[in-house]
Amino acid sequence: MATKPSDLDGTTEACSECARETLHKVRVELRKESSKSENAEYSREPYRVATCMECQTKTALRMNNA
């Protein structure tokens, strides 16, 4: 996944929906992966979530798999 820093508030990277390089807003969020409520706090994993600023398509990548 190639990204380029941008002067604007975001990162330029390829968007599969737009089929070109667009500005993306990128954040890291913790997602609960267990459907059980017992010990749910131990099942959180970091995900990189990128949102295309053109078409609003979101992509999420589990960081432990990156």
All heavy atoms as a GROMACS GRO file, in nm:
protein
  514
    1MET      N    1   0.085  -0.116   0.000
    1MET     CA    2   0.000   0.000   0.000
    1MET      C    3   0.090   0.123   0.000
    1MET      O    4   0.154   0.155   0.098
    1MET     CB    5  -0.088  -0.004   0.124
    1MET     CG    6  -0.170   0.118   0.144
    1MET     SD    7  -0.271   0.118   0.292
    1MET     CE    8  -0.307  -0.052   0.322
    2ALA      N    9   0.096   0.191  -0.112
    2ALA     CA   10   0.179   0.310  -0.123
    2ALA      C   11   0.097   0.433  -0.090
    2ALA      O   12  -0.013   0.451  -0.142
    2ALA     CB   13   0.236   0.321  -0.264
    3THR      N   14   0.149   0.515  -0.003
    3THR     CA   15   0.082   0.641   0.031
    3THR      C   16   0.180   0.754   0.016
    3THR      O   17   0.301   0.736   0.028
    3THR     CB   18   0.027   0.640   0.175
    3THR    OG1   19   0.135   0.623   0.265
    3THR    CG2   20  -0.075   0.530   0.195
    4LYS      N   21   0.128   0.871  -0.014
    4LYS     CA   22   0.210   0.990  -0.027
    4LYS      C   23   0.155   1.096   0.066
    4LYS      O   24   0.034   1.118   0.070
    4LYS     CB   25   0.204   1.042  -0.171
    4LYS     CG   26   0.253   0.944  -0.273
    4LYS     CD   27   0.229   0.998  -0.412
    4LYS     CE   28   0.240   0.886  -0.512
    4LYS     NZ   29   0.174   0.915  -0.637
    5PRO      N   30   0.243   1.164   0.142
    5PRO     CA   31   0.193   1.270   0.228
    5PRO      C   32   0.136   1.384   0.144
    5PRO      O   33   0.181   1.409   0.033
    5PRO     CB   34   0.315   1.314   0.308
    5PRO     CG   35   0.431   1.254   0.241
    5PRO     CD   36   0.384   1.144   0.153
    6SER      N   37   0.037   1.452   0.197
    6SER     CA   38  -0.028   1.561   0.126
    6SER      C   39  -0.020   1.687   0.210
    6SER      O   40  -0.014   1.681   0.332
    6SER     CB   41  -0.173   1.525   0.097
    6SER     OG   42  -0.242   1.635   0.046
    7ASP      N   43  -0.023   1.803   0.144
    7ASP     CA   44  -0.027   1.930   0.216
    7ASP      C   45  -0.162   1.951   0.281
    7ASP      O   46  -0.175   2.026   0.376
    7ASP     CB   47   0.003   2.045   0.121
    7ASP     CG   48   0.147   2.042   0.071
    7ASP    OD1   49   0.232   1.982   0.140
    7ASP    OD2   50   0.174   2.098  -0.036
    8LEU      N   51  -0.265   1.886   0.228
    8LEU     CA   52  -0.399   1.899   0.284
    8LEU      C   53  -0.414   1.806   0.402
    8LEU      O   54  -0.325   1.732   0.437
    8LEU     CB   55  -0.502   1.868   0.175
    8LEU     CG   56  -0.493   1.957   0.050
    8LEU    CD1   57  -0.587   1.907  -0.056
    8LEU    CD2   58  -0.523   2.101   0.085
    9ASP      N   59  -0.531   1.805   0.461
    9ASP     CA   60  -0.558   1.722   0.578
    9ASP      C   61  -0.589   1.579   0.533
    9ASP      O   62  -0.704   1.539   0.528
    9ASP     CB   63  -0.674   1.782   0.656
    9ASP     CG   64  -0.699   1.708   0.786
    9ASP    OD1   65  -0.605   1.647   0.837
    9ASP    OD2   66  -0.812   1.714   0.836
   10GLY      N   67  -0.487   1.502   0.500
   10GLY     CA   68  -0.508   1.364   0.458
   10GLY      C   69  -0.386   1.307   0.389
   10GLY      O   70  -0.279   1.364   0.392
   11THR      N   71  -0.407   1.192   0.326
   11THR     CA   72  -0.301   1.119   0.258
   11THR      C   73  -0.351   1.081   0.119
   11THR      O   74  -0.466   1.041   0.104
   11THR     CB   75  -0.267   0.990   0.337
   11THR    OG1   76  -0.228   1.027   0.468
   11THR    CG2   77  -0.156   0.913   0.272
   12THR      N   78  -0.265   1.093   0.019
   12THR     CA   79  -0.303   1.055  -0.116
   12THR      C   80  -0.269   0.908  -0.136
   12THR      O   81  -0.156   0.866  -0.112
   12THR     CB   82  -0.226   1.140  -0.220
   12THR    OG1   83  -0.254   1.277  -0.195
   12THR    CG2   84  -0.269   1.105  -0.360
   13GLU      N   85  -0.370   0.830  -0.176
   13GLU     CA   86  -0.350   0.689  -0.206
   13GLU      C   87  -0.454   0.641  -0.306
   13GLU      O   88  -0.550   0.712  -0.336
   13GLU     CB   89  -0.351   0.604  -0.079
   13GLU     CG   90  -0.476   0.613   0.004
   13GLU     CD   91  -0.459   0.539   0.136
   13GLU    OE1   92  -0.381   0.586   0.221
   13GLU    OE2   93  -0.524   0.435   0.154
   14ALA      N   94  -0.432   0.521  -0.358
   14ALA     CA   95  -0.521   0.467  -0.460
   14ALA      C   96  -0.658   0.433  -0.401
   14ALA      O   97  -0.667   0.378  -0.293
   14ALA     CB   98  -0.460   0.342  -0.522
   15CYS      N   99  -0.763   0.467  -0.475
   15CYS     CA  100  -0.900   0.433  -0.437
   15CYS      C  101  -0.953   0.333  -0.540
   15CYS      O  102  -0.956   0.362  -0.659
   15CYS     CB  103  -0.989   0.556  -0.433
   15CYS     SG  104  -1.163   0.519  -0.398
   16SER      N  105  -0.995   0.217  -0.494
   16SER     CA  106  -1.045   0.114  -0.586
   16SER      C  107  -1.178   0.155  -0.648
   16SER      O  108  -1.208   0.117  -0.762
   16SER     CB  109  -1.060  -0.020  -0.513
   16SER     OG  110  -1.149  -0.006  -0.405
   17GLU      N  111  -1.257   0.235  -0.579
   17GLU     CA  112  -1.387   0.278  -0.631
   17GLU      C  113  -1.370   0.389  -0.736
   17GLU      O  114  -1.435   0.386  -0.840
   17GLU     CB  115  -1.474   0.328  -0.515
   17GLU     CG  116  -1.620   0.338  -0.546
   17GLU     CD  117  -1.686   0.204  -0.570
   17GLU    OE1  118  -1.644   0.103  -0.514
   17GLU    OE2  119  -1.784   0.203  -0.646
   18CYS      N  120  -1.283   0.485  -0.709
   18CYS     CA  121  -1.260   0.596  -0.803
   18CYS      C  122  -1.164   0.556  -0.916
   18CYS      O  123  -1.158   0.624  -1.017
   18CYS     CB  124  -1.200   0.716  -0.729
   18CYS     SG  125  -1.309   0.792  -0.607
   19ALA      N  126  -1.086   0.449  -0.894
   19ALA     CA  127  -0.986   0.400  -0.990
   19ALA      C  128  -0.878   0.504  -1.020
   19ALA      O  129  -0.831   0.516  -1.132
   19ALA     CB  130  -1.054   0.354  -1.118
   20ARG      N  131  -0.839   0.578  -0.916
   20ARG     CA  132  -0.730   0.676  -0.930
   20ARG      C  133  -0.679   0.714  -0.792
   20ARG      O  134  -0.734   0.672  -0.691
   20ARG     CB  135  -0.775   0.799  -1.007
   20ARG     CG  136  -0.888   0.876  -0.942
   20ARG     CD  137  -0.939   0.987  -1.034
   20ARG     NE  138  -1.059   1.047  -0.981
   20ARG     CZ  139  -1.061   1.154  -0.903
   20ARG    NH1  140  -0.950   1.216  -0.869
   20ARG    NH2  141  -1.175   1.202  -0.859
   21GLU      N  142  -0.573   0.793  -0.789
   21GLU     CA  143  -0.517   0.843  -0.664
   21GLU      C  144  -0.604   0.957  -0.614
   21GLU      O  145  -0.631   1.052  -0.687
   21GLU     CB  146  -0.374   0.894  -0.687
   21GLU     CG  147  -0.276   0.790  -0.730
   21GLU     CD  148  -0.211   0.719  -0.613
   21GLU    OE1  149  -0.186   0.783  -0.511
   21GLU    OE2  150  -0.186   0.598  -0.626
   22THR      N  151  -0.652   0.946  -0.489
   22THR     CA  152  -0.735   1.050  -0.430
   22THR      C  153  -0.690   1.078  -0.287
   22THR      O  154  -0.616   1.001  -0.228
   22THR     CB  155  -0.884   1.008  -0.428
   22THR    OG1  156  -0.897   0.888  -0.353
   22THR    CG2  157  -0.940   0.989  -0.568
   23LEU      N  158  -0.739   1.185  -0.234
   23LEU     CA  159  -0.709   1.222  -0.096
   23LEU      C  160  -0.793   1.136  -0.002
   23LEU      O  161  -0.912   1.117  -0.024
   23LEU     CB  162  -0.742   1.370  -0.074
   23LEU     CG  163  -0.700   1.431   0.058
   23LEU    CD1  164  -0.548   1.430   0.071
   23LEU    CD2  165  -0.751   1.573   0.069
   24HIS      N  166  -0.728   1.079   0.101
   24HIS     CA  167  -0.796   0.994   0.198
   24HIS      C  168  -0.772   1.048   0.338
   24HIS      O  169  -0.665   1.099   0.369
   24HIS     CB  170  -0.740   0.851   0.194
   24HIS     CG  171  -0.789   0.770   0.080
   24HIS    ND1  172  -0.755   0.796  -0.050
   24HIS    CD2  173  -0.870   0.662   0.077
   24HIS    CE1  174  -0.813   0.707  -0.129
   24HIS    NE2  175  -0.883   0.625  -0.054
   25LYS      N  176  -0.871   1.036   0.422
   25LYS     CA  177  -0.857   1.064   0.565
   25LYS      C  178  -0.830   0.930   0.631
   25LYS      O  179  -0.906   0.835   0.612
   25LYS     CB  180  -0.983   1.128   0.620
   25LYS     CG  181  -0.963   1.188   0.758
   25LYS     CD  182  -1.075   1.282   0.792
   25LYS     CE  183  -1.042   1.419   0.745
   25LYS     NZ  184  -1.015   1.518   0.838
   26VAL      N  185  -0.721   0.921   0.706
   26VAL     CA  186  -0.678   0.793   0.764
   26VAL      C  187  -0.679   0.804   0.917
   26VAL      O  188  -0.636   0.905   0.973
   26VAL     CB  189  -0.536   0.756   0.714
   26VAL    CG1  190  -0.490   0.625   0.776
   26VAL    CG2  191  -0.535   0.747   0.563
   27ARG      N  192  -0.730   0.698   0.981
   27ARG     CA  193  -0.730   0.692   1.126
   27ARG      C  194  -0.707   0.548   1.171
   27ARG      O  195  -0.723   0.456   1.093
   27ARG     CB  196  -0.860   0.748   1.185
   27ARG     CG  197  -0.981   0.663   1.158
   27ARG     CD  198  -1.108   0.724   1.219
   27ARG     NE  199  -1.216   0.632   1.220
   27ARG     CZ  200  -1.293   0.601   1.117
   27ARG    NH1  201  -1.272   0.660   1.001
   27ARG    NH2  202  -1.390   0.514   1.127
   28VAL      N  203  -0.671   0.531   1.296
   28VAL     CA  204  -0.656   0.399   1.355
   28VAL      C  205  -0.766   0.385   1.460
   28VAL      O  206  -0.788   0.476   1.540
   28VAL     CB  207  -0.517   0.380   1.420
   28VAL    CG1  208  -0.509   0.248   1.493
   28VAL    CG2  209  -0.409   0.390   1.314
   29GLU      N  210  -0.838   0.273   1.455
   29GLU     CA  211  -0.942   0.250   1.555
   29GLU      C  212  -0.930   0.109   1.610
   29GLU      O  213  -0.880   0.019   1.542
   29GLU     CB  214  -1.082   0.273   1.498
   29GLU     CG  215  -1.125   0.178   1.391
   29GLU     CD  216  -1.265   0.210   1.338
   29GLU    OE1  217  -1.297   0.327   1.313
   29GLU    OE2  218  -1.342   0.114   1.323
   30LEU      N  219  -0.972   0.093   1.734
   30LEU     CA  220  -0.973  -0.038   1.797
   30LEU      C  221  -1.110  -0.100   1.773
   30LEU      O  222  -1.213  -0.038   1.801
   30LEU     CB  223  -0.947  -0.028   1.947
   30LEU     CG  224  -0.807   0.016   1.985
   30LEU    CD1  225  -0.796   0.032   2.136
   30LEU    CD2  226  -0.704  -0.082   1.936
   31ARG      N  227  -1.111  -0.222   1.721
   31ARG     CA  228  -1.237  -0.293   1.696
   31ARG      C  229  -1.242  -0.420   1.779
   31ARG      O  230  -1.144  -0.492   1.789
   31ARG     CB  231  -1.250  -0.329   1.548
   31ARG     CG  232  -1.265  -0.208   1.459
   31ARG     CD  233  -1.295  -0.252   1.319
   31ARG     NE  234  -1.318  -0.137   1.233
   31ARG     CZ  235  -1.346  -0.146   1.105
   31ARG    NH1  236  -1.353  -0.264   1.047
   31ARG    NH2  237  -1.367  -0.038   1.034
   32LYS      N  238  -1.359  -0.444   1.836
   32LYS     CA  239  -1.381  -0.565   1.914
   32LYS      C  240  -1.408  -0.679   1.817
   32LYS      O  241  -1.492  -0.668   1.729
   32LYS     CB  242  -1.499  -0.546   2.008
   32LYS     CG  243  -1.524  -0.664   2.100
   32LYS     CD  244  -1.637  -0.636   2.196
   32LYS     CE  245  -1.766  -0.649   2.120
   32LYS     NZ  246  -1.884  -0.656   2.204
   33GLU      N  247  -1.334  -0.788   1.831
   33GLU     CA  248  -1.349  -0.899   1.738
   33GLU      C  249  -1.428  -1.015   1.796
   33GLU      O  250  -1.473  -1.101   1.723
   33GLU     CB  251  -1.212  -0.948   1.692
   33GLU     CG  252  -1.141  -0.845   1.608
   33GLU     CD  253  -1.017  -0.897   1.544
   33GLU    OE1  254  -0.956  -0.991   1.597
   33GLU    OE2  255  -0.980  -0.844   1.439
   34SER      N  256  -1.447  -1.018   1.924
   34SER     CA  257  -1.520  -1.128   1.986
   34SER      C  258  -1.668  -1.093   1.994
   34SER      O  259  -1.705  -0.981   2.027
   34SER     CB  260  -1.466  -1.153   2.127
   34SER     OG  261  -1.544  -1.252   2.191
   35SER      N  262  -1.753  -1.189   1.964
   35SER     CA  263  -1.897  -1.167   1.976
   35SER      C  264  -1.945  -1.191   2.119
   35SER      O  265  -2.057  -1.157   2.154
   35SER     CB  266  -1.973  -1.258   1.880
   35SER     OG  267  -1.942  -1.393   1.906
   36LYS      N  268  -1.859  -1.250   2.202
   36LYS     CA  269  -1.894  -1.277   2.342
   36LYS      C  270  -1.869  -1.151   2.425
   36LYS      O  271  -1.774  -1.078   2.403
   36LYS     CB  272  -1.807  -1.390   2.397
   36LYS     CG  273  -1.823  -1.521   2.324
   36LYS     CD  274  -1.727  -1.624   2.380
   36LYS     CE  275  -1.732  -1.752   2.302
   36LYS     NZ  276  -1.634  -1.851   2.351
   37SER      N  277  -1.955  -1.126   2.522
   37SER     CA  278  -1.936  -1.010   2.608
   37SER      C  279  -1.832  -1.037   2.716
   37SER      O  280  -1.770  -0.945   2.769
   37SER     CB  281  -2.068  -0.969   2.672
   37SER     OG  282  -2.120  -1.074   2.750
   38GLU      N  283  -1.810  -1.164   2.748
   38GLU     CA  284  -1.712  -1.201   2.849
   38GLU      C  285  -1.571  -1.180   2.793
   38GLU      O  286  -1.537  -1.229   2.686
   38GLU     CB  287  -1.730  -1.347   2.888
   38GLU     CG  288  -1.636  -1.393   2.998
   38GLU     CD  289  -1.660  -1.540   3.032
   38GLU    OE1  290  -1.776  -1.582   3.036
   38GLU    OE2  291  -1.560  -1.610   3.053
   39ASN      N  292  -1.490  -1.102   2.862
   39ASN     CA  293  -1.353  -1.071   2.822
   39ASN      C  294  -1.344  -0.998   2.688
   39ASN      O  295  -1.244  -1.008   2.618
   39ASN     CB  296  -1.266  -1.197   2.817
   39ASN     CG  297  -1.249  -1.259   2.953
   39ASN    OD1  298  -1.248  -1.189   3.054
   39ASN    ND2  299  -1.238  -1.391   2.957
   40ALA      N  300  -1.447  -0.923   2.652
   40ALA     CA  301  -1.448  -0.851   2.524
   40ALA      C  302  -1.336  -0.748   2.516
   40ALA      O  303  -1.283  -0.722   2.408
   40ALA     CB  304  -1.582  -0.783   2.504
   41GLU      N  305  -1.297  -0.693   2.630
   41GLU     CA  306  -1.190  -0.592   2.628
   41GLU      C  307  -1.056  -0.649   2.583
   41GLU      O  308  -0.967  -0.575   2.544
   41GLU     CB  309  -1.177  -0.523   2.765
   41GLU     CG  310  -1.130  -0.614   2.877
   41GLU     CD  311  -1.242  -0.685   2.952
   41GLU    OE1  312  -1.356  -0.687   2.904
   41GLU    OE2  313  -1.213  -0.740   3.058
   42TYR      N  314  -1.042  -0.780   2.587
   42TYR     CA  315  -0.916  -0.843   2.545
   42TYR      C  316  -0.918  -0.886   2.399
   42TYR      O  317  -0.819  -0.937   2.348
   42TYR     CB  318  -0.886  -0.964   2.634
   42TYR     CG  319  -0.873  -0.927   2.779
   42TYR    CD1  320  -0.968  -0.968   2.871
   42TYR    CD2  321  -0.768  -0.849   2.824
   42TYR    CE1  322  -0.959  -0.932   3.004
   42TYR    CE2  323  -0.757  -0.813   2.957
   42TYR     CZ  324  -0.852  -0.854   3.046
   42TYR     OH  325  -0.841  -0.819   3.177
   43SER      N  326  -1.028  -0.865   2.331
   43SER     CA  327  -1.037  -0.908   2.191
   43SER      C  328  -1.027  -0.792   2.094
   43SER      O  329  -1.057  -0.805   1.977
   43SER     CB  330  -1.169  -0.981   2.167
   43SER     OG  331  -1.277  -0.891   2.173
   44ARG      N  332  -0.983  -0.675   2.140
   44ARG     CA  333  -0.973  -0.558   2.053
   44ARG      C  334  -0.845  -0.564   1.970
   44ARG      O  335  -0.739  -0.603   2.019
   44ARG     CB  336  -0.976  -0.430   2.134
   44ARG     CG  337  -1.108  -0.412   2.206
   44ARG     CD  338  -1.107  -0.289   2.290
   44ARG     NE  339  -0.999  -0.302   2.388
   44ARG     CZ  340  -0.958  -0.205   2.466
   44ARG    NH1  341  -1.014  -0.087   2.460
   44ARG    NH2  342  -0.860  -0.223   2.552
   45GLU      N  343  -0.857  -0.524   1.845
   45GLU     CA  344  -0.742  -0.520   1.753
   45GLU      C  345  -0.738  -0.386   1.683
   45GLU      O  346  -0.844  -0.328   1.653
   45GLU     CB  347  -0.754  -0.632   1.648
   45GLU     CG  348  -0.743  -0.772   1.704
   45GLU     CD  349  -0.604  -0.805   1.757
   45GLU    OE1  350  -0.506  -0.743   1.713
   45GLU    OE2  351  -0.596  -0.893   1.843
   46PRO      N  352  -0.619  -0.334   1.653
   46PRO     CA  353  -0.609  -0.206   1.581
   46PRO      C  354  -0.635  -0.225   1.431
   46PRO      O  355  -0.588  -0.321   1.370
   46PRO     CB  356  -0.465  -0.163   1.606
   46PRO     CG  357  -0.392  -0.291   1.630
   46PRO     CD  358  -0.489  -0.385   1.694
   47TYR      N  359  -0.714  -0.134   1.374
   47TYR     CA  360  -0.743  -0.133   1.231
   47TYR      C  361  -0.708   0.003   1.173
   47TYR      O  362  -0.732   0.106   1.236
   47TYR     CB  363  -0.892  -0.158   1.206
   47TYR     CG  364  -0.932  -0.304   1.211
   47TYR    CD1  365  -0.946  -0.369   1.331
   47TYR    CD2  366  -0.954  -0.375   1.094
   47TYR    CE1  367  -0.983  -0.503   1.337
   47TYR    CE2  368  -0.990  -0.508   1.098
   47TYR     CZ  369  -1.005  -0.571   1.218
   47TYR     OH  370  -1.041  -0.704   1.222
   48ARG      N  371  -0.651   0.003   1.054
   48ARG     CA  372  -0.625   0.126   0.980
   48ARG      C  373  -0.747   0.147   0.891
   48ARG      O  374  -0.780   0.064   0.806
   48ARG     CB  375  -0.501   0.110   0.893
   48ARG     CG  376  -0.469   0.233   0.810
   48ARG     CD  377  -0.357   0.199   0.710
   48ARG     NE  378  -0.309   0.315   0.642
   48ARG     CZ  379  -0.361   0.363   0.529
   48ARG    NH1  380  -0.465   0.304   0.473
   48ARG    NH2  381  -0.310   0.470   0.472
   49VAL      N  382  -0.817   0.258   0.913
   49VAL     CA  383  -0.938   0.288   0.836
   49VAL      C  384  -0.911   0.411   0.750
   49VAL      O  385  -0.878   0.517   0.800
   49VAL     CB  386  -1.058   0.314   0.929
   49VAL    CG1  387  -1.184   0.344   0.849
   49VAL    CG2  388  -1.081   0.196   1.022
   50ALA      N  389  -0.924   0.393   0.618
   50ALA     CA  390  -0.902   0.502   0.524
   50ALA      C  391  -1.035   0.533   0.454
   50ALA      O  392  -1.103   0.443   0.406
   50ALA     CB  393  -0.797   0.464   0.420
   51THR      N  394  -1.071   0.662   0.450
   51THR     CA  395  -1.194   0.706   0.385
   51THR      C  396  -1.157   0.797   0.269
   51THR      O  397  -1.089   0.898   0.288
   51THR     CB  398  -1.284   0.782   0.484
   51THR    OG1  399  -1.307   0.700   0.598
   51THR    CG2  400  -1.416   0.820   0.420
   52CYS      N  401  -1.203   0.761   0.149
   52CYS     CA  402  -1.178   0.843   0.030
   52CYS      C  403  -1.258   0.972   0.043
   52CYS      O  404  -1.378   0.969   0.071
   52CYS     CB  405  -1.220   0.767  -0.096
   52CYS     SG  406  -1.202   0.864  -0.247
   53MET      N  407  -1.193   1.085   0.023
   53MET     CA  408  -1.260   1.214   0.035
   53MET      C  409  -1.344   1.246  -0.088
   53MET      O  410  -1.425   1.337  -0.086
   53MET     CB  411  -1.156   1.325   0.058
   53MET     CG  412  -1.073   1.303   0.185
   53MET     SD  413  -1.170   1.283   0.334
   53MET     CE  414  -1.223   1.449   0.360
   54GLU      N  415  -1.328   1.170  -0.196
   54GLU     CA  416  -1.408   1.191  -0.318
   54GLU      C  417  -1.538   1.113  -0.314
   54GLU      O  418  -1.645   1.169  -0.335
   54GLU     CB  419  -1.327   1.148  -0.441
   54GLU     CG  420  -1.202   1.229  -0.464
   54GLU     CD  421  -1.230   1.371  -0.510
   54GLU    OE1  422  -1.329   1.391  -0.584
   54GLU    OE2  423  -1.153   1.461  -0.472
   55CYS      N  424  -1.531   0.982  -0.288
   55CYS     CA  425  -1.650   0.896  -0.296
   55CYS      C  426  -1.696   0.842  -0.161
   55CYS      O  427  -1.794   0.770  -0.154
   55CYS     CB  428  -1.625   0.780  -0.393
   55CYS     SG  429  -1.502   0.662  -0.332
   56GLN      N  430  -1.622   0.873  -0.054
   56GLN     CA  431  -1.655   0.831   0.083
   56GLN      C  432  -1.645   0.680   0.106
   56GLN      O  433  -1.698   0.627   0.203
   56GLN     CB  434  -1.794   0.880   0.124
   56GLN     CG  435  -1.810   1.031   0.116
   56GLN     CD  436  -1.706   1.105   0.197
   56GLN    OE1  437  -1.684   1.076   0.313
   56GLN    NE2  438  -1.639   1.201   0.135
   57THR      N  439  -1.577   0.606   0.016
   57THR     CA  440  -1.556   0.464   0.035
   57THR      C  441  -1.457   0.443   0.149
   57THR      O  442  -1.353   0.508   0.154
   57THR     CB  443  -1.501   0.399  -0.093
   57THR    OG1  444  -1.597   0.417  -0.197
   57THR    CG2  445  -1.473   0.252  -0.075
   58LYS      N  446  -1.491   0.351   0.241
   58LYS     CA  447  -1.404   0.320   0.354
   58LYS      C  448  -1.340   0.184   0.333
   58LYS      O  449  -1.405   0.090   0.290
   58LYS     CB  450  -1.483   0.318   0.485
   58LYS     CG  451  -1.529   0.453   0.530
   58LYS     CD  452  -1.595   0.444   0.664
   58LYS     CE  453  -1.644   0.582   0.705
   58LYS     NZ  454  -1.709   0.580   0.835
   59THR      N  455  -1.211   0.176   0.365
   59THR     CA  456  -1.141   0.048   0.365
   59THR      C  457  -1.075   0.032   0.501
   59THR      O  458  -1.025   0.127   0.559
   59THR     CB  459  -1.033   0.042   0.255
   59THR    OG1  460  -0.943   0.151   0.271
   59THR    CG2  461  -1.096   0.047   0.116
   60ALA      N  462  -1.080  -0.091   0.553
   60ALA     CA  463  -1.021  -0.120   0.684
   60ALA      C  464  -0.922  -0.234   0.669
   60ALA      O  465  -0.950  -0.332   0.601
   60ALA     CB  466  -1.130  -0.156   0.784
   61LEU      N  467  -0.807  -0.218   0.731
   61LEU     CA  468  -0.702  -0.320   0.729
   61LEU      C  469  -0.661  -0.349   0.870
   61LEU      O  470  -0.622  -0.257   0.944
   61LEU     CB  471  -0.582  -0.269   0.647
   61LEU     CG  472  -0.459  -0.358   0.644
   61LEU    CD1  473  -0.490  -0.487   0.568
   61LEU    CD2  474  -0.345  -0.284   0.578
   62ARG      N  475  -0.668  -0.474   0.909
   62ARG     CA  476  -0.625  -0.514   1.043
   62ARG      C  477  -0.475  -0.496   1.050
   62ARG      O  478  -0.400  -0.555   0.971
   62ARG     CB  479  -0.665  -0.659   1.070
   62ARG     CG  480  -0.638  -0.702   1.211
   62ARG     CD  481  -0.693  -0.842   1.233
   62ARG     NE  482  -0.678  -0.882   1.370
   62ARG     CZ  483  -0.637  -1.001   1.407
   62ARG    NH1  484  -0.612  -1.095   1.317
   62ARG    NH2  485  -0.624  -1.030   1.534
   63MET      N  486  -0.427  -0.418   1.146
   63MET     CA  487  -0.285  -0.383   1.153
   63MET      C  488  -0.197  -0.502   1.187
   63MET      O  489  -0.083  -0.507   1.145
   63MET     CB  490  -0.263  -0.269   1.252
   63MET     CG  491  -0.329  -0.140   1.211
   63MET     SD  492  -0.286  -0.085   1.045
   63MET     CE  493  -0.113  -0.051   1.066
   64ASN      N  494  -0.245  -0.598   1.260
   64ASN     CA  495  -0.164  -0.715   1.291
   64ASN      C  496  -0.143  -0.803   1.169
   64ASN      O  497  -0.059  -0.892   1.171
   64ASN     CB  498  -0.226  -0.796   1.404
   64ASN     CG  499  -0.217  -0.722   1.536
   64ASN    OD1  500  -0.148  -0.624   1.548
   64ASN    ND2  501  -0.289  -0.770   1.635
   65ASN      N  502  -0.219  -0.782   1.062
   65ASN     CA  503  -0.204  -0.857   0.939
   65ASN      C  504  -0.130  -0.779   0.832
   65ASN      O  505  -0.108  -0.830   0.723
   65ASN     CB  506  -0.342  -0.896   0.882
   65ASN     CG  507  -0.414  -0.993   0.972
   65ASN    OD1  508  -0.355  -1.049   1.062
   65ASN    ND2  509  -0.542  -1.012   0.948
   66ALA      N  510  -0.094  -0.654   0.860
   66ALA     CA  511  -0.032  -0.568   0.759
   66ALA      C  512   0.107  -0.615   0.724
   66ALA      O  513   0.176  -0.677   0.797
   66ALA     CB  514  -0.027  -0.425   0.808
   0.00000   0.00000   0.00000
